[in-house]
């Protein structure tokens, strides 16, 4: 979700474009001149920008996924209610049938009543009031049947509405997935445009930057001061060190950023919402000076990227596509806020 990077100056590619527009014009322009291939640093910059561009739709994808799942569960429960209510109506009809048949054989039931015993009786009560030979028991059954059928119609309408909303959420989900995959596909194409030697150089540059920043994705035990549920959450996150980031994932083999924070606190018995924004809204805001291990850290803004504070000015987080769960200094990305679950 949140990409792992520091604030950066304008890319060389952007500066090159500005220089070209302000510079001299060739006297012999030719379309056969190919644009120079971007340098390794330019590719790295562009890839980071693509990963950053995938962050917002990733969070929107997570929100749509949670909404779709909720609506589908609600629709399923409503459909079960429909089935139960229909069964009650069927049973009530079965009870009324023998009574009506017996009275009709005895001449005690108006033949017109047979019509609304087999059809949907929207005006049962009005008709029943005109059948003076009908027993109070039958009037009660008719009243109950009318009420149940009206309830059934309302429940069916609610089920249809919920299914429609779930389908809208599914379409939003599909759109966000395509948007994210498009950004990642473009990043892969840029990386694939490099030679094997250039890719090795790029990897070395990234490793050097991580070492300089003090980040680490190596498995290690937690020896910090956290206790209680916070310690349980941190220990769970530590056990995930080195596992890959994957957008939309909540474990156990990969995670995105809010997927990791949610899974860690869930292991401690605390249920957090799915997305970064929801986790920020649900938590109690904590000043940076009052940070405690286990608090959730937010970088950039309230909805882009988060991780778990572990003490000593560091946090554990799932960075972005192509990276593994790691420990990083708080200042490696622009700090925004913190909350306490």
One Martini backbone bead per residue (centre of mass of N, CA, C, O) as a GRO file, in nm:
protein
  341
    1UNK     BB    1   0.075   0.048  -0.032
    2UNK     BB    2   0.284   0.209   0.103
    3UNK     BB    3   0.559   0.353  -0.001
    4UNK     BB    4   0.918   0.324   0.019
    5UNK     BB    5   0.994   0.661   0.093
    6UNK     BB    6   1.123   0.963   0.034
    7UNK     BB    7   1.135   1.267  -0.020
    8UNK     BB    8   1.142   1.415  -0.353
    9UNK     BB    9   1.273   1.539  -0.615
   10UNK     BB   10   1.277   1.608  -0.915
   11UNK     BB   11   1.310   1.435  -1.175
   12UNK     BB   12   1.516   1.393  -1.436
   13UNK     BB   13   1.297   1.368  -1.648
   14UNK     BB   14   1.163   1.638  -1.585
   15UNK     BB   15   1.415   1.819  -1.629
   16UNK     BB   16   1.458   1.738  -1.922
   17UNK     BB   17   1.195   1.855  -2.029
   18UNK     BB   18   1.247   2.149  -1.945
   19UNK     BB   19   1.512   2.184  -2.102
   20UNK     BB   20   1.398   2.126  -2.384
   21UNK     BB   21   1.185   2.364  -2.389
   22UNK     BB   22   1.427   2.591  -2.331
   23UNK     BB   23   1.591   2.522  -2.562
   24UNK     BB   24   1.714   2.444  -2.844
   25UNK     BB   25   1.647   2.408  -3.190
   26UNK     BB   26   1.660   2.206  -3.432
   27UNK     BB   27   1.739   2.241  -3.772
   28UNK     BB   28   1.708   1.901  -3.809
   29UNK     BB   29   1.443   1.754  -3.770
   30UNK     BB   30   1.367   1.408  -3.661
   31UNK     BB   31   1.173   1.113  -3.622
   32UNK     BB   32   1.422   0.907  -3.594
   33UNK     BB   33   1.469   1.010  -3.321
   34UNK     BB   34   1.541   0.866  -3.028
   35UNK     BB   35   1.469   0.837  -2.719
   36UNK     BB   36   1.622   0.824  -2.440
   37UNK     BB   37   1.697   0.620  -2.210
   38UNK     BB   38   1.646   0.568  -1.902
   39UNK     BB   39   1.776   0.572  -1.618
   40UNK     BB   40   1.797   0.412  -1.328
   41UNK     BB   41   1.695   0.650  -1.157
   42UNK     BB   42   1.446   0.707  -1.333
   43UNK     BB   43   1.313   0.435  -1.302
   44UNK     BB   44   1.292   0.439  -0.998
   45UNK     BB   45   1.116   0.691  -0.983
   46UNK     BB   46   0.879   0.590  -1.159
   47UNK     BB   47   0.811   0.340  -0.991
   48UNK     BB   48   0.746   0.489  -0.730
   49UNK     BB   49   0.511   0.656  -0.854
   50UNK     BB   50   0.337   0.409  -0.923
   51UNK     BB   51   0.310   0.299  -0.637
   52UNK     BB   52   0.179   0.555  -0.526
   53UNK     BB   53  -0.068   0.552  -0.727
   54UNK     BB   54  -0.174   0.266  -0.592
   55UNK     BB   55  -0.269   0.342  -0.302
   56UNK     BB   56  -0.553   0.462  -0.319
   57UNK     BB   57  -0.693   0.221  -0.474
   58UNK     BB   58  -0.628   0.014  -0.254
   59UNK     BB   59  -0.807   0.136  -0.034
   60UNK     BB   60  -1.066   0.130  -0.208
   61UNK     BB   61  -1.063  -0.172  -0.243
   62UNK     BB   62  -1.087  -0.250   0.055
   63UNK     BB   63  -1.358  -0.106   0.099
   64UNK     BB   64  -1.520  -0.258  -0.123
   65UNK     BB   65  -1.474  -0.540  -0.009
   66UNK     BB   66  -1.608  -0.495   0.266
   67UNK     BB   67  -1.883  -0.406   0.153
   68UNK     BB   68  -1.950  -0.657  -0.011
   69UNK     BB   69  -1.937  -0.863   0.221
   70UNK     BB   70  -2.156  -0.731   0.393
   71UNK     BB   71  -2.387  -0.741   0.182
   72UNK     BB   72  -2.383  -1.046   0.136
   73UNK     BB   73  -2.453  -1.124   0.427
   74UNK     BB   74  -2.717  -0.969   0.443
   75UNK     BB   75  -2.855  -1.110   0.202
   76UNK     BB   76  -2.842  -1.394   0.318
   77UNK     BB   77  -3.012  -1.339   0.570
   78UNK     BB   78  -3.262  -1.238   0.415
   79UNK     BB   79  -3.308  -1.499   0.253
   80UNK     BB   80  -3.357  -1.669   0.505
   81UNK     BB   81  -3.608  -1.510   0.591
   82UNK     BB   82  -3.775  -1.570   0.345
   83UNK     BB   83  -3.785  -1.877   0.382
   84UNK     BB   84  -3.914  -1.871   0.665
   85UNK     BB   85  -4.170  -1.707   0.591
   86UNK     BB   86  -4.275  -1.901   0.374
   87UNK     BB   87  -4.309  -2.141   0.564
   88UNK     BB   88  -4.520  -2.011   0.747
   89UNK     BB   89  -4.731  -1.973   0.526
   90UNK     BB   90  -4.759  -2.267   0.443
   91UNK     BB   91  -4.851  -2.366   0.721
   92UNK     BB   92  -5.101  -2.184   0.740
   93UNK     BB   93  -5.243  -2.295   0.491
   94UNK     BB   94  -5.261  -2.586   0.595
   95UNK     BB   95  -5.443  -2.512   0.837
   96UNK     BB   96  -5.679  -2.381   0.670
   97UNK     BB   97  -5.769  -2.592   0.467
   98UNK     BB   98  -5.923  -2.808   0.644
   99UNK     BB   99  -6.123  -2.607   0.768
  100UNK     BB  100  -6.254  -2.507   0.505
  101UNK     BB  101  -6.340  -2.783   0.393
  102UNK     BB  102  -6.525  -2.869   0.625
  103UNK     BB  103  -6.721  -2.626   0.615
  104UNK     BB  104  -6.807  -2.663   0.322
  105UNK     BB  105  -6.935  -2.946   0.356
  106UNK     BB  106  -7.137  -2.818   0.586
  107UNK     BB  107  -7.220  -2.520   0.478
  108UNK     BB  108  -7.026  -2.292   0.647
  109UNK     BB  109  -6.896  -2.182   0.364
  110UNK     BB  110  -6.825  -1.955   0.151
  111UNK     BB  111  -6.718  -2.010  -0.170
  112UNK     BB  112  -6.549  -1.741  -0.207
  113UNK     BB  113  -6.317  -1.815  -0.006
  114UNK     BB  114  -6.147  -2.001  -0.192
  115UNK     BB  115  -5.995  -1.785  -0.350
  116UNK     BB  116  -5.817  -1.668  -0.094
  117UNK     BB  117  -5.671  -1.951  -0.022
  118UNK     BB  118  -5.485  -1.954  -0.311
  119UNK     BB  119  -5.433  -1.654  -0.302
  120UNK     BB  120  -5.339  -1.337  -0.274
  121UNK     BB  121  -5.475  -1.170   0.026
  122UNK     BB  122  -5.510  -0.835   0.034
  123UNK     BB  123  -5.846  -0.861   0.120
  124UNK     BB  124  -5.922  -1.053   0.356
  125UNK     BB  125  -6.059  -0.887   0.581
  126UNK     BB  126  -6.290  -0.774   0.412
  127UNK     BB  127  -6.406  -1.052   0.335
  128UNK     BB  128  -6.429  -1.184   0.616
  129UNK     BB  129  -6.644  -0.983   0.729
  130UNK     BB  130  -6.870  -1.116   0.518
  131UNK     BB  131  -6.831  -1.393   0.679
  132UNK     BB  132  -7.044  -1.491   0.927
  133UNK     BB  133  -6.964  -1.817   0.940
  134UNK     BB  134  -6.692  -1.747   1.034
  135UNK     BB  135  -6.457  -1.803   1.243
  136UNK     BB  136  -6.244  -1.660   1.463
  137UNK     BB  137  -6.006  -1.842   1.387
  138UNK     BB  138  -6.000  -1.770   1.086
  139UNK     BB  139  -5.961  -1.467   1.118
  140UNK     BB  140  -5.688  -1.493   1.257
  141UNK     BB  141  -5.548  -1.643   1.027
  142UNK     BB  142  -5.592  -1.429   0.809
  143UNK     BB  143  -5.446  -1.200   0.953
  144UNK     BB  144  -5.175  -1.345   0.974
  145UNK     BB  145  -5.133  -1.394   0.671
  146UNK     BB  146  -5.131  -1.102   0.579
  147UNK     BB  147  -4.890  -1.009   0.751
  148UNK     BB  148  -4.682  -1.214   0.640
  149UNK     BB  149  -4.699  -1.125   0.342
  150UNK     BB  150  -4.604  -0.838   0.387
  151UNK     BB  151  -4.333  -0.909   0.514
  152UNK     BB  152  -4.226  -1.073   0.276
  153UNK     BB  153  -4.223  -0.842   0.070
  154UNK     BB  154  -4.021  -0.667   0.227
  155UNK     BB  155  -3.789  -0.873   0.242
  156UNK     BB  156  -3.754  -0.910  -0.062
  157UNK     BB  157  -3.686  -0.613  -0.123
  158UNK     BB  158  -3.432  -0.606   0.055
  159UNK     BB  159  -3.275  -0.827  -0.093
  160UNK     BB  160  -3.264  -0.685  -0.367
  161UNK     BB  161  -3.114  -0.434  -0.266
  162UNK     BB  162  -2.860  -0.578  -0.154
  163UNK     BB  163  -2.776  -0.712  -0.419
  164UNK     BB  164  -2.740  -0.447  -0.574
  165UNK     BB  165  -2.520  -0.325  -0.390
  166UNK     BB  166  -2.319  -0.559  -0.421
  167UNK     BB  167  -2.282  -0.518  -0.728
  168UNK     BB  168  -2.167  -0.235  -0.712
  169UNK     BB  169  -1.921  -0.313  -0.538
  170UNK     BB  170  -1.804  -0.513  -0.742
  171UNK     BB  171  -1.750  -0.304  -0.966
  172UNK     BB  172  -1.559  -0.129  -0.800
  173UNK     BB  173  -1.359  -0.352  -0.748
  174UNK     BB  174  -1.283  -0.405  -1.043
  175UNK     BB  175  -1.182  -0.119  -1.110
  176UNK     BB  176  -0.955  -0.105  -0.895
  177UNK     BB  177  -0.799  -0.351  -0.987
  178UNK     BB  178  -0.728  -0.244  -1.270
  179UNK     BB  179  -0.579   0.006  -1.175
  180UNK     BB  180  -0.359  -0.132  -1.012
  181UNK     BB  181  -0.254  -0.329  -1.231
  182UNK     BB  182  -0.167  -0.104  -1.424
  183UNK     BB  183   0.056   0.020  -1.248
  184UNK     BB  184   0.220  -0.244  -1.207
  185UNK     BB  185   0.265  -0.308  -1.504
  186UNK     BB  186   0.426  -0.052  -1.569
  187UNK     BB  187   0.653  -0.109  -1.370
  188UNK     BB  188   0.745  -0.378  -1.495
  189UNK     BB  189   0.816  -0.264  -1.774
  190UNK     BB  190   1.041  -0.083  -1.676
  191UNK     BB  191   1.216  -0.305  -1.548
  192UNK     BB  192   1.231  -0.482  -1.817
  193UNK     BB  193   1.400  -0.258  -1.977
  194UNK     BB  194   1.627  -0.367  -1.833
  195UNK     BB  195   1.903  -0.497  -1.775
  196UNK     BB  196   2.058  -0.717  -1.581
  197UNK     BB  197   2.270  -0.513  -1.481
  198UNK     BB  198   2.069  -0.287  -1.405
  199UNK     BB  199   1.903  -0.449  -1.200
  200UNK     BB  200   2.139  -0.502  -1.010
  201UNK     BB  201   2.197  -0.202  -0.956
  202UNK     BB  202   1.920  -0.129  -0.844
  203UNK     BB  203   1.924  -0.328  -0.606
  204UNK     BB  204   2.176  -0.206  -0.474
  205UNK     BB  205   2.060   0.076  -0.425
  206UNK     BB  206   1.827  -0.013  -0.243
  207UNK     BB  207   2.002  -0.151  -0.027
  208UNK     BB  208   2.165   0.102   0.044
  209UNK     BB  209   1.923   0.275   0.132
  210UNK     BB  210   1.830   0.088   0.361
  211UNK     BB  211   2.091   0.097   0.526
  212UNK     BB  212   2.097   0.407   0.565
  213UNK     BB  213   1.804   0.404   0.711
  214UNK     BB  214   1.766   0.129   0.892
  215UNK     BB  215   1.646  -0.109   0.752
  216UNK     BB  216   1.456  -0.429   0.816
  217UNK     BB  217   1.364  -0.792   0.715
  218UNK     BB  218   1.470  -0.951   0.946
  219UNK     BB  219   1.445  -1.185   1.158
  220UNK     BB  220   1.318  -1.105   1.495
  221UNK     BB  221   1.306  -1.041   1.816
  222UNK     BB  222   1.122  -0.895   2.069
  223UNK     BB  223   1.276  -0.642   2.316
  224UNK     BB  224   1.073  -0.456   2.418
  225UNK     BB  225   0.837  -0.271   2.644
  226UNK     BB  226   0.599  -0.414   2.580
  227UNK     BB  227   0.257  -0.498   2.682
  228UNK     BB  228   0.029  -0.712   2.647
  229UNK     BB  229  -0.140  -0.652   2.366
  230UNK     BB  230   0.087  -0.496   2.230
  231UNK     BB  231   0.291  -0.727   2.236
  232UNK     BB  232   0.129  -0.928   2.073
  233UNK     BB  233   0.116  -0.756   1.816
  234UNK     BB  234   0.421  -0.726   1.771
  235UNK     BB  235   0.498  -1.027   1.765
  236UNK     BB  236   0.333  -1.085   1.517
  237UNK     BB  237   0.476  -0.887   1.326
  238UNK     BB  238   0.759  -1.014   1.356
  239UNK     BB  239   0.670  -1.293   1.230
  240UNK     BB  240   0.643  -1.130   0.933
  241UNK     BB  241   0.916  -1.092   0.863
  242UNK     BB  242   0.980  -1.103   0.506
  243UNK     BB  243   0.716  -1.076   0.404
  244UNK     BB  244   0.514  -0.991   0.155
  245UNK     BB  245   0.379  -0.757  -0.024
  246UNK     BB  246   0.009  -0.728  -0.078
  247UNK     BB  247  -0.247  -0.621  -0.225
  248UNK     BB  248  -0.535  -0.697  -0.027
  249UNK     BB  249  -0.381  -0.834   0.213
  250UNK     BB  250  -0.426  -1.047   0.540
  251UNK     BB  251  -0.309  -1.319   0.498
  252UNK     BB  252  -0.042  -1.517   0.606
  253UNK     BB  253   0.178  -1.464   0.351
  254UNK     BB  254   0.054  -1.169   0.316
  255UNK     BB  255   0.060  -0.794   0.302
  256UNK     BB  256  -0.073  -0.506   0.380
  257UNK     BB  257  -0.068  -0.253   0.587
  258UNK     BB  258  -0.361  -0.287   0.716
  259UNK     BB  259  -0.340  -0.596   0.727
  260UNK     BB  260  -0.120  -0.605   0.946
  261UNK     BB  261  -0.244  -0.435   1.174
  262UNK     BB  262  -0.504  -0.602   1.196
  263UNK     BB  263  -0.373  -0.883   1.252
  264UNK     BB  264  -0.210  -0.808   1.504
  265UNK     BB  265  -0.458  -0.711   1.680
  266UNK     BB  266  -0.622  -0.970   1.649
  267UNK     BB  267  -0.415  -1.147   1.808
  268UNK     BB  268  -0.494  -0.951   2.070
  269UNK     BB  269  -0.828  -0.913   2.051
  270UNK     BB  270  -0.851  -0.680   1.824
  271UNK     BB  271  -1.085  -0.509   1.626
  272UNK     BB  272  -1.027  -0.384   1.308
  273UNK     BB  273  -1.053  -0.219   1.053
  274UNK     BB  274  -0.943  -0.237   0.724
  275UNK     BB  275  -0.855   0.054   0.678
  276UNK     BB  276  -0.668   0.323   0.729
  277UNK     BB  277  -0.898   0.528   0.775
  278UNK     BB  278  -1.061   0.354   0.978
  279UNK     BB  279  -0.833   0.323   1.187
  280UNK     BB  280  -0.802   0.621   1.241
  281UNK     BB  281  -1.102   0.677   1.331
  282UNK     BB  282  -1.109   0.449   1.567
  283UNK     BB  283  -0.883   0.574   1.710
  284UNK     BB  284  -0.680   0.710   1.952
  285UNK     BB  285  -0.527   0.994   1.972
  286UNK     BB  286  -0.164   1.050   1.948
  287UNK     BB  287   0.104   1.191   2.046
  288UNK     BB  288   0.431   1.179   1.963
  289UNK     BB  289   0.529   1.218   2.268
  290UNK     BB  290   0.318   0.953   2.352
  291UNK     BB  291   0.439   0.712   2.245
  292UNK     BB  292   0.361   0.359   2.209
  293UNK     BB  293   0.390   0.048   2.190
  294UNK     BB  294   0.137  -0.035   1.933
  295UNK     BB  295   0.096   0.196   1.786
  296UNK     BB  296  -0.042   0.368   1.513
  297UNK     BB  297   0.106   0.464   1.214
  298UNK     BB  298   0.099   0.767   1.006
  299UNK     BB  299   0.160   0.841   0.671
  300UNK     BB  300   0.110   1.157   0.506
  301UNK     BB  301  -0.188   1.045   0.606
  302UNK     BB  302  -0.507   0.900   0.696
  303UNK     BB  303  -0.506   0.693   0.401
  304UNK     BB  304  -0.221   0.553   0.300
  305UNK     BB  305  -0.019   0.477   0.563
  306UNK     BB  306   0.085   0.202   0.789
  307UNK     BB  307   0.188   0.108   1.133
  308UNK     BB  308   0.399  -0.016   1.406
  309UNK     BB  309   0.503   0.073   1.701
  310UNK     BB  310   0.826  -0.031   1.883
  311UNK     BB  311   1.022   0.183   1.939
  312UNK     BB  312   1.298   0.381   1.908
  313UNK     BB  313   1.181   0.525   1.641
  314UNK     BB  314   1.008   0.271   1.534
  315UNK     BB  315   0.868   0.058   1.268
  316UNK     BB  316   0.627  -0.172   1.148
  317UNK     BB  317   0.585  -0.275   0.794
  318UNK     BB  318   0.410  -0.269   0.481
  319UNK     BB  319   0.519  -0.111   0.213
  320UNK     BB  320   0.541  -0.253  -0.098
  321UNK     BB  321   0.577  -0.347  -0.390
  322UNK     BB  322   0.872  -0.555  -0.370
  323UNK     BB  323   0.843  -0.576  -0.061
  324UNK     BB  324   0.901  -0.626   0.281
  325UNK     BB  325   0.859  -0.674   0.587
  326UNK     BB  326   0.955  -0.402   0.813
  327UNK     BB  327   1.197  -0.197   0.966
  328UNK     BB  328   1.153   0.159   1.047
  329UNK     BB  329   1.193   0.472   1.059
  330UNK     BB  330   0.978   0.726   1.105
  331UNK     BB  331   1.147   0.938   0.907
  332UNK     BB  332   1.137   0.795   0.619
  333UNK     BB  333   0.855   0.921   0.643
  334UNK     BB  334   0.594   1.125   0.660
  335UNK     BB  335   0.463   1.223   0.942
  336UNK     BB  336   0.126   1.240   1.087
  337UNK     BB  337   0.020   0.999   1.297
  338UNK     BB  338  -0.157   0.855   1.591
  339UNK     BB  339  -0.292   0.548   1.733
  340UNK     BB  340  -0.503   0.378   1.982
  341UNK     BB  341  -0.672   0.073   2.019
   0.00000   0.00000   0.00000
